[in-house]
Amino acid sequence: MKIIDMHCDTISEIWQSRHSGKPQQLAANSLHLDIQKMKKANYMLQNFAMYIDLKKDIAPFEYVCSLIDIFYEEMEQNKNDICVIKTYEEIMENDHSQKMSALLTIEEGGCCEGKIENLDKLYDRGARMMTLTWNYPNELANPNFLKEETDANGFPLFDGSKGLTNTGYAFAERMEELGMIIDVSHLSDAGFWQIADCTKKPFVASHSNARALCGHARNLTDDMIKTIAERGGVIGLNYYGCFLNKRNDSTSTAARIAEHARYITNVGGIECLGLGSDFDGIIGNLEIADCAQMYKLFDTLEAAGFSQNTIEKIAYQNVLRVYKEML
Protein backbone atom coordinates (compact mmCIF):
# COMPACT_ATOMS: atom_id res chain seq x y z
CA MET A 1 0.00 0.00 0.00
CA LYS A 2 1.50 3.33 -1.06
CA ILE A 3 1.14 6.25 1.35
CA ILE A 4 0.85 10.01 0.93
CA ASP A 5 0.69 11.95 4.21
CA MET A 6 -0.25 15.63 4.07
CA HIS A 7 1.25 16.75 7.37
CA CYS A 8 4.15 16.10 9.74
CA ASP A 9 6.24 18.39 11.96
CA THR A 10 9.45 16.36 11.75
CA ILE A 11 11.66 19.14 10.38
CA SER A 12 10.74 21.41 13.29
CA GLU A 13 11.62 18.60 15.71
CA ILE A 14 14.98 18.15 13.98
CA TRP A 15 15.60 21.91 14.25
CA GLN A 16 14.78 21.81 17.96
CA SER A 17 17.03 18.79 18.50
CA ARG A 18 19.99 20.54 16.89
CA HIS A 19 19.56 23.48 19.24
CA SER A 20 19.15 21.29 22.32
CA GLY A 21 22.49 19.57 21.81
CA LYS A 22 20.96 16.19 20.95
CA PRO A 23 20.68 16.38 17.16
CA GLN A 24 18.34 14.05 15.30
CA GLN A 25 18.66 13.19 11.62
CA LEU A 26 15.97 12.44 9.07
CA ALA A 27 17.72 9.25 7.93
CA ALA A 28 17.06 7.47 11.24
CA ASN A 29 15.86 8.89 14.54
CA SER A 30 13.72 8.35 17.64
CA LEU A 31 10.89 10.51 16.28
CA HIS A 32 7.62 9.40 14.67
CA LEU A 33 9.03 9.66 11.17
CA ASP A 34 12.33 8.99 9.44
CA ILE A 35 13.54 7.65 6.10
CA GLN A 36 13.96 4.08 7.31
CA LYS A 37 10.47 3.94 8.81
CA MET A 38 8.99 5.53 5.69
CA LYS A 39 10.65 2.95 3.43
CA LYS A 40 9.38 0.14 5.61
CA ALA A 41 5.82 1.44 5.28
CA ASN A 42 6.10 2.09 1.50
CA TYR A 43 5.66 5.87 1.55
CA MET A 44 5.19 7.54 -1.80
CA LEU A 45 5.18 11.14 -0.57
CA GLN A 46 5.39 13.04 2.69
CA ASN A 47 4.43 16.69 3.18
CA PHE A 48 6.99 18.27 5.50
CA ALA A 49 5.49 21.27 7.30
CA MET A 50 7.66 24.19 8.38
CA TYR A 51 5.89 24.96 11.68
CA ILE A 52 6.16 28.40 13.27
CA ASP A 53 4.99 29.44 16.74
CA LEU A 54 4.50 33.21 16.56
CA LYS A 55 4.75 33.56 20.34
CA LYS A 56 8.21 31.96 20.36
CA ASP A 57 9.71 32.87 17.00
CA ILE A 58 10.46 36.58 17.19
CA ALA A 59 11.52 36.91 13.53
CA PRO A 60 9.12 34.45 11.91
CA PHE A 61 10.20 34.85 8.30
CA GLU A 62 13.85 34.47 9.23
CA TYR A 63 12.93 31.41 11.30
CA VAL A 64 10.92 29.72 8.56
CA CYS A 65 13.84 30.23 6.18
CA SER A 66 16.14 28.49 8.67
CA LEU A 67 13.70 25.55 8.78
CA ILE A 68 13.72 25.39 4.98
CA ASP A 69 17.52 25.35 5.05
CA ILE A 70 17.43 22.29 7.31
CA PHE A 71 14.79 20.67 5.11
CA TYR A 72 17.03 20.95 2.05
CA GLU A 73 20.10 19.81 3.99
CA GLU A 74 18.28 16.66 5.05
CA MET A 75 16.96 16.07 1.53
CA GLU A 76 20.47 16.35 0.11
CA GLN A 77 21.81 13.88 2.68
CA ASN A 78 19.09 11.40 1.76
CA LYS A 79 18.86 12.06 -1.99
CA ASN A 80 19.23 8.38 -2.87
CA ASP A 81 15.93 7.68 -1.08
CA ILE A 82 13.84 10.86 -1.26
CA CYS A 83 13.66 13.95 -3.50
CA VAL A 84 11.88 17.29 -3.17
CA ILE A 85 9.06 17.78 -5.65
CA LYS A 86 7.34 20.90 -6.94
CA THR A 87 5.18 19.33 -9.65
CA TYR A 88 2.98 16.28 -10.11
CA GLU A 89 5.28 15.05 -12.86
CA GLU A 90 8.19 14.95 -10.41
CA ILE A 91 6.14 12.79 -8.03
CA MET A 92 5.58 10.27 -10.77
CA GLU A 93 9.22 10.39 -11.90
CA ASN A 94 10.35 9.64 -8.34
CA ASP A 95 7.86 6.82 -8.02
CA HIS A 96 9.09 5.32 -11.28
CA SER A 97 12.66 5.55 -9.95
CA GLN A 98 11.58 3.91 -6.67
CA LYS A 99 12.30 7.05 -4.70
CA MET A 100 10.02 8.77 -2.21
CA SER A 101 8.90 12.38 -2.67
CA ALA A 102 8.95 15.30 -0.23
CA LEU A 103 6.63 18.30 -0.50
CA LEU A 104 7.53 21.50 1.35
CA THR A 105 4.59 23.10 3.18
CA ILE A 106 4.13 25.97 5.64
CA GLU A 107 2.15 25.78 8.87
CA GLU A 108 1.43 29.39 9.87
CA GLY A 109 0.92 32.05 7.24
CA GLY A 110 1.99 34.62 9.81
CA CYS A 111 5.58 33.72 8.98
CA CYS A 112 5.17 35.97 5.91
CA GLU A 113 4.71 38.96 8.23
CA GLY A 114 1.87 40.20 6.00
CA LYS A 115 4.15 40.70 2.98
CA ILE A 116 3.16 39.18 -0.37
CA GLU A 117 6.80 39.31 -1.45
CA ASN A 118 7.64 36.88 1.36
CA LEU A 119 4.95 34.50 0.10
CA ASP A 120 6.58 34.68 -3.34
CA LYS A 121 9.97 33.92 -1.79
CA LEU A 122 8.57 30.84 -0.04
CA TYR A 123 7.05 29.67 -3.31
CA ASP A 124 10.39 30.19 -5.07
CA ARG A 125 12.03 28.02 -2.39
CA GLY A 126 9.58 25.22 -3.12
CA ALA A 127 6.64 25.74 -0.76
CA ARG A 128 3.46 24.46 -2.41
CA MET A 129 0.92 24.47 0.46
CA MET A 130 0.30 26.80 3.42
CA THR A 131 -2.12 27.22 6.30
CA LEU A 132 -3.18 30.84 6.73
CA THR A 133 -2.93 30.52 10.54
CA TRP A 134 -1.78 28.29 13.33
CA ASN A 135 -3.34 28.88 16.76
CA TYR A 136 -2.92 32.67 16.93
CA PRO A 137 -4.31 35.64 15.00
CA ASN A 138 -1.91 37.08 12.43
CA GLU A 139 -1.84 39.59 9.59
CA LEU A 140 -3.85 37.23 7.36
CA ALA A 141 -6.57 35.59 9.41
CA ASN A 142 -7.81 34.20 12.71
CA PRO A 143 -8.14 30.72 14.18
CA ASN A 144 -11.15 29.70 16.25
CA PHE A 145 -10.64 31.47 19.59
CA LEU A 146 -10.72 28.98 22.46
CA LYS A 147 -12.43 30.10 25.65
CA GLU A 148 -11.73 29.12 29.25
CA GLU A 149 -15.12 27.41 29.57
CA THR A 150 -15.51 23.85 28.33
CA ASP A 151 -18.43 21.81 27.07
CA ALA A 152 -19.75 18.61 28.65
CA ASN A 153 -17.02 16.56 26.93
CA GLY A 154 -14.18 18.75 28.12
CA PHE A 155 -13.51 20.64 24.87
CA PRO A 156 -12.99 24.40 25.08
CA LEU A 157 -15.89 26.49 23.85
CA PHE A 158 -14.80 28.75 21.02
CA ASP A 159 -15.58 31.83 18.96
CA GLY A 160 -15.14 31.33 15.22
CA SER A 161 -16.64 34.61 14.07
CA LYS A 162 -13.42 36.39 13.04
CA GLY A 163 -12.02 35.33 9.68
CA LEU A 164 -9.73 36.76 7.01
CA THR A 165 -8.21 40.22 6.98
CA ASN A 166 -7.95 42.24 3.78
CA THR A 167 -4.36 41.05 3.57
CA GLY A 168 -5.59 37.49 3.96
CA TYR A 169 -7.85 37.88 0.95
CA ALA A 170 -4.89 39.18 -1.05
CA PHE A 171 -2.80 36.19 0.03
CA ALA A 172 -5.53 33.75 -0.97
CA GLU A 173 -5.72 35.36 -4.42
CA ARG A 174 -1.94 35.25 -4.82
CA MET A 175 -1.74 31.61 -3.68
CA GLU A 176 -4.25 30.63 -6.35
CA GLU A 177 -2.27 32.57 -8.97
CA LEU A 178 0.94 30.81 -7.97
CA GLY A 179 -0.57 27.35 -7.72
CA MET A 180 0.08 27.15 -3.98
CA ILE A 181 -2.52 25.00 -2.21
CA ILE A 182 -4.57 26.75 0.49
CA ASP A 183 -4.76 24.66 3.66
CA VAL A 184 -7.69 25.52 5.96
CA SER A 185 -6.60 23.42 8.93
CA HIS A 186 -6.31 25.79 11.95
CA LEU A 187 -8.44 28.45 10.24
CA SER A 188 -11.54 29.81 11.99
CA ASP A 189 -15.05 28.81 10.93
CA ALA A 190 -15.63 32.28 9.45
CA GLY A 191 -12.28 32.10 7.63
CA PHE A 192 -13.18 28.73 6.17
CA TRP A 193 -16.34 30.08 4.57
CA GLN A 194 -14.54 33.18 3.32
CA ILE A 195 -11.95 30.98 1.59
CA ALA A 196 -14.74 28.89 0.10
CA ASP A 197 -16.38 32.08 -1.23
CA CYS A 198 -13.31 33.90 -2.58
CA THR A 199 -11.47 31.02 -4.27
CA LYS A 200 -12.20 28.79 -7.25
CA LYS A 201 -9.65 25.98 -7.05
CA PRO A 202 -9.66 22.96 -4.70
CA PHE A 203 -8.38 23.58 -1.19
CA VAL A 204 -7.50 21.15 1.58
CA ALA A 205 -7.65 20.60 5.32
CA SER A 206 -4.34 18.79 5.67
CA HIS A 207 -4.81 17.49 9.23
CA SER A 208 -8.38 17.80 10.54
CA ASN A 209 -11.16 15.41 11.55
CA ALA A 210 -14.97 15.40 11.90
CA ARG A 211 -16.43 17.76 14.50
CA ALA A 212 -19.57 15.62 14.77
CA LEU A 213 -17.45 12.83 16.32
CA CYS A 214 -15.06 15.06 18.27
CA GLY A 215 -16.18 18.54 19.22
CA HIS A 216 -12.76 20.20 19.10
CA ALA A 217 -12.61 23.56 17.33
CA ARG A 218 -9.85 22.20 15.07
CA ASN A 219 -12.27 19.79 13.38
CA LEU A 220 -14.66 20.25 10.45
CA THR A 221 -18.44 20.48 10.46
CA ASP A 222 -20.48 18.38 8.05
CA ASP A 223 -21.06 21.41 5.81
CA MET A 224 -17.31 22.06 5.69
CA ILE A 225 -16.62 18.43 4.74
CA LYS A 226 -19.21 18.66 1.96
CA THR A 227 -17.77 21.94 0.69
CA ILE A 228 -14.21 20.62 0.48
CA ALA A 229 -15.53 17.53 -1.31
CA GLU A 230 -17.64 19.52 -3.76
CA ARG A 231 -14.64 21.73 -4.57
CA GLY A 232 -12.56 18.64 -5.34
CA GLY A 233 -10.31 19.04 -2.29
CA VAL A 234 -9.26 16.55 0.33
CA ILE A 235 -9.18 16.18 4.13
CA GLY A 236 -6.25 14.53 5.92
CA LEU A 237 -7.11 12.31 8.90
CA ASN A 238 -5.31 13.58 12.01
CA TYR A 239 -4.09 10.90 14.47
CA TYR A 240 -4.11 13.11 17.60
CA GLY A 241 -6.45 11.73 20.26
CA CYS A 242 -7.76 15.17 21.23
CA PHE A 243 -9.05 15.56 17.66
CA LEU A 244 -10.44 12.00 17.56
CA ASN A 245 -12.30 11.17 20.73
CA LYS A 246 -15.79 12.05 21.91
CA ARG A 247 -14.28 13.31 25.17
CA ASN A 248 -11.09 15.36 25.50
CA ASP A 249 -8.54 12.54 25.67
CA SER A 250 -5.13 12.23 23.96
CA THR A 251 -5.35 8.44 23.49
CA SER A 252 -5.24 7.63 19.79
CA THR A 253 -6.43 4.30 18.36
CA ALA A 254 -6.61 3.01 14.81
CA ALA A 255 -10.24 2.11 15.43
CA ARG A 256 -11.15 5.69 16.29
CA ILE A 257 -9.32 7.01 13.23
CA ALA A 258 -11.33 4.52 11.18
CA GLU A 259 -14.56 5.85 12.69
CA HIS A 260 -13.67 9.34 11.47
CA ALA A 261 -12.80 7.88 8.07
CA ARG A 262 -16.22 6.24 7.86
CA TYR A 263 -18.01 9.40 8.96
CA ILE A 264 -16.16 11.75 6.61
CA THR A 265 -16.62 9.49 3.60
CA ASN A 266 -20.31 9.06 4.43
CA VAL A 267 -20.72 12.85 4.48
CA GLY A 268 -18.38 13.90 1.67
CA GLY A 269 -17.89 10.78 -0.41
CA ILE A 270 -14.97 8.43 -0.88
CA GLU A 271 -12.95 10.92 -2.95
CA CYS A 272 -12.52 13.57 -0.23
CA LEU A 273 -10.40 11.71 2.33
CA GLY A 274 -6.66 11.27 2.76
CA LEU A 275 -4.06 11.08 5.51
CA GLY A 276 -2.66 13.94 7.62
CA SER A 277 -1.03 12.18 10.55
CA ASP A 278 0.48 15.22 12.34
CA PHE A 279 3.41 12.95 13.23
CA ASP A 280 6.02 14.67 15.41
CA GLY A 281 3.45 17.33 16.24
CA ILE A 282 1.25 15.19 18.50
CA ILE A 283 1.60 13.55 21.90
CA GLY A 284 -0.34 11.01 23.94
CA ASN A 285 -0.83 7.27 23.87
CA LEU A 286 -0.59 6.50 20.14
CA GLU A 287 -1.51 3.04 18.90
CA ILE A 288 0.16 3.96 15.59
CA ALA A 289 3.35 4.89 17.39
CA ASP A 290 5.32 5.88 14.28
CA CYS A 291 5.00 5.90 10.52
CA ALA A 292 6.33 2.33 10.17
CA GLN A 293 3.12 1.14 11.86
CA MET A 294 0.72 2.48 9.26
CA TYR A 295 -0.31 -1.11 8.49
CA LYS A 296 -2.35 -0.97 11.70
CA LEU A 297 -4.61 1.68 10.21
CA PHE A 298 -5.04 -0.15 6.91
CA ASP A 299 -5.81 -3.44 8.68
CA THR A 300 -8.36 -1.64 10.86
CA LEU A 301 -9.99 0.06 7.88
CA GLU A 302 -10.30 -3.32 6.17
CA ALA A 303 -11.81 -4.89 9.30
CA ALA A 304 -14.27 -1.96 9.43
CA GLY A 305 -15.57 -2.87 5.98
CA PHE A 306 -13.57 -0.59 3.69
CA SER A 307 -12.66 -2.24 0.39
CA GLN A 308 -9.04 -2.41 -0.76
CA ASN A 309 -9.91 0.03 -3.54
CA THR A 310 -11.28 2.53 -1.03
CA ILE A 311 -8.32 2.10 1.31
CA GLU A 312 -5.97 2.87 -1.58
CA LYS A 313 -7.92 6.05 -2.29
CA ILE A 314 -7.54 7.13 1.34
CA ALA A 315 -3.90 6.04 1.56
CA TYR A 316 -2.67 7.98 -1.47
CA GLN A 317 -4.87 8.20 -4.54
CA ASN A 318 -7.20 11.01 -3.45
CA VAL A 319 -4.34 13.32 -2.45
CA LEU A 320 -2.43 12.41 -5.60
CA ARG A 321 -5.48 13.43 -7.66
CA VAL A 322 -5.50 16.87 -6.03
CA TYR A 323 -1.75 17.27 -6.58
CA LYS A 324 -2.18 16.30 -10.24
CA GLU A 325 -4.69 19.13 -10.63
CA MET A 326 -2.94 21.73 -8.48
CA LEU A 327 0.78 21.10 -9.02
Residue pairs with C-beta under 8 A, 6 or more apart in sequence:
1 42
1 294
1 295
1 298
1 311
1 312
1 315
1 316
2 42
2 43
2 44
2 95
2 312
2 315
2 316
3 41
3 42
3 43
3 44
3 45
3 275
3 291
3 294
3 315
3 316
4 43
4 44
4 45
4 46
4 274
4 275
4 315
4 316
4 319
4 320
5 43
5 45
5 46
5 47
5 236
5 275
5 276
5 277
5 279
5 291
6 47
6 105
6 129
6 204
6 206
6 207
6 234
6 236
6 274
6 275
6 276
6 319
7 47
7 49
7 105
7 107
7 185
7 206
7 207
7 236
7 238
7 276
7 277
7 278
7 281
8 32
8 33
8 46
8 47
8 48
8 49
8 277
8 278
8 279
8 280
8 281
9 49
9 51
9 107
9 278
9 279
9 280
9 281
10 26
10 31
10 32
10 33
10 34
10 48
10 279
10 280
11 26
11 48
11 49
11 50
11 51
11 67
11 70
11 71
11 74
12 49
12 50
12 51
12 67
12 280
12 281
13 24
13 31
13 280
14 23
14 24
14 25
14 26
14 29
14 31
14 70
14 74
15 66
15 67
15 70
17 23
17 24
18 24
18 70
24 30
24 31
25 34
25 74
25 77
26 34
26 35
26 74
26 77
26 78
27 34
27 35
27 36
27 74
27 77
27 78
28 34
28 35
28 36
31 279
31 280
31 290
32 277
32 279
32 280
32 289
32 290
32 291
33 46
33 279
33 280
33 290
33 291
34 291
35 78
35 81
35 82
35 100
36 292
37 290
37 291
37 292
38 46
38 82
38 100
38 291
38 292
39 81
39 100
40 292
41 291
41 292
41 293
41 294
41 295
43 100
43 291
44 91
44 95
44 100
44 101
44 316
44 320
45 85
45 91
45 100
45 101
45 102
45 103
45 316
45 319
45 320
46 82
46 100
46 101
46 102
46 103
47 102
47 103
47 104
47 105
47 129
47 206
48 71
48 102
48 103
48 104
48 105
49 105
49 106
49 107
49 206
49 281
50 64
50 67
50 68
50 71
50 104
50 105
50 106
50 107
50 111
50 127
51 67
51 107
51 108
51 134
51 281
52 60
52 63
52 64
52 67
52 106
52 107
52 108
52 110
52 111
52 134
53 108
53 134
54 60
54 108
54 110
54 134
54 136
54 138
55 136
57 63
57 111
60 108
60 110
60 111
60 113
61 111
61 112
61 113
61 115
61 118
63 111
64 106
64 108
64 111
64 122
65 125
68 104
68 122
68 125
68 126
68 127
71 84
71 102
71 104
72 84
75 82
75 83
75 84
75 102
80 99
81 99
81 100
82 94
82 99
82 100
82 101
82 102
83 90
83 94
83 99
83 100
83 101
83 102
84 101
84 102
84 103
84 104
84 126
85 91
85 94
85 101
85 102
85 103
85 327
86 126
86 128
86 327
87 327
88 320
88 323
88 324
88 327
90 101
91 101
91 320
91 323
91 327
94 100
94 101
95 101
103 128
103 129
103 323
104 125
104 126
104 127
104 128
105 127
105 128
105 129
105 130
105 183
105 206
106 122
106 127
106 129
106 130
106 131
107 130
107 131
107 134
107 183
107 186
108 131
108 133
108 134
108 138
108 186
109 130
109 131
109 132
109 133
109 138
109 140
109 141
109 168
109 171
110 133
110 134
110 136
110 138
110 139
110 140
111 118
111 122
112 118
112 119
112 122
112 139
112 140
112 171
113 139
114 138
114 139
114 140
114 167
116 170
116 171
116 174
119 130
119 171
119 174
119 175
119 178
119 180
120 174
120 178
122 130
123 178
123 180
127 180
128 179
128 180
128 181
128 326
128 327
129 180
129 181
129 182
129 183
129 204
129 206
130 175
130 180
130 181
130 182
130 183
131 183
131 184
131 185
131 186
131 187
131 206
132 138
132 140
132 141
132 164
132 168
132 171
132 172
132 182
132 183
132 184
132 186
132 187
132 191
132 195
133 140
133 141
133 142
133 143
133 186
133 187
133 188
133 191
134 143
134 186
135 143
135 186
136 143
137 143
137 162
139 165
139 167
139 168
140 164
140 165
140 167
140 168
140 171
141 163
141 164
141 165
141 168
141 187
141 188
141 191
142 162
142 163
142 187
142 188
142 190
142 191
143 186
143 187
143 188
143 217
144 158
144 159
144 160
144 188
144 189
144 217
144 218
145 158
145 159
145 160
145 162
145 188
146 156
146 157
146 158
146 217
147 156
147 157
147 158
147 159
148 156
149 156
149 157
150 156
150 157
150 248
151 157
151 215
153 215
153 246
153 247
153 248
154 247
154 248
154 249
155 214
155 215
155 216
155 217
155 248
156 217
158 217
160 188
160 189
160 190
160 217
161 188
161 189
161 190
162 188
162 190
162 191
163 187
163 188
163 189
163 190
163 191
163 192
163 193
163 194
164 172
164 190
164 191
164 194
164 195
164 198
168 191
168 194
169 194
169 198
172 182
172 195
172 198
172 199
173 198
174 180
175 181
175 182
176 182
176 199
176 200
176 201
179 326
179 327
181 202
181 203
181 204
181 322
181 326
181 327
182 195
182 199
182 201
182 203
182 204
183 203
183 204
183 205
183 206
184 191
184 192
184 195
184 203
184 204
184 205
184 208
184 228
185 204
185 205
185 206
185 207
185 208
185 218
185 236
185 276
186 218
187 195
189 221
189 224
192 224
192 227
195 203
196 203
196 227
196 231
201 231
201 325
201 326
202 228
202 231
202 232
202 233
202 234
202 322
202 325
202 326
203 228
203 231
203 233
204 228
204 233
204 234
204 235
204 236
204 322
205 220
205 224
205 228
205 233
205 235
205 236
205 276
206 236
206 276
207 236
207 237
207 238
207 276
207 277
207 278
208 218
208 219
208 220
208 235
208 236
208 238
208 243
208 276
209 216
209 218
209 219
209 220
209 237
209 238
209 243
209 244
209 260
209 264
210 219
210 220
210 222
210 225
210 260
210 263
210 264
210 267
211 219
211 220
211 221
211 222
212 221
212 222
212 263
213 219
213 244
213 246
213 259
213 260
213 263
214 242
214 243
214 244
214 245
214 246
214 260
215 246
216 242
216 243
216 248
218 238
218 243
219 243
220 228
220 235
222 267
225 235
225 264
225 267
225 268
225 272
226 267
226 268
228 234
228 235
228 268
228 272
229 267
229 268
229 269
229 271
229 272
232 322
232 325
233 272
233 322
234 271
234 272
234 273
234 274
234 318
234 319
234 321
234 322
235 264
235 268
235 272
235 273
235 274
235 276
236 274
236 275
236 276
236 277
236 319
237 257
237 260
237 261
237 264
237 273
237 274
237 275
237 276
237 277
237 314
238 244
238 276
238 277
238 278
238 282
239 252
239 257
239 277
239 278
239 279
239 282
239 286
239 288
240 250
240 252
240 278
240 281
240 282
240 283
240 284
241 249
241 250
241 251
241 252
241 256
241 282
241 284
241 285
241 286
242 248
242 249
242 250
242 284
244 252
244 253
244 256
244 257
244 260
245 251
245 256
250 283
250 284
250 285
251 284
251 285
252 282
252 284
252 285
252 286
252 287
252 288
253 287
254 287
254 288
254 296
254 297
254 299
254 300
255 300
255 304
257 288
257 297
257 300
258 297
258 300
258 301
258 304
258 306
259 304
261 273
261 301
261 304
261 306
261 314
262 304
262 306
264 272
264 273
265 272
265 273
265 310
265 314
270 310
270 313
270 318
271 313
271 318
271 321
272 318
273 313
273 314
273 318
274 314
274 315
274 316
274 318
274 319
275 314
275 315
275 316
275 319
277 288
277 291
279 290
279 291
287 293
287 296
288 294
288 296
288 297
298 311
298 315
301 310
301 311
301 314
302 308
302 311
306 314
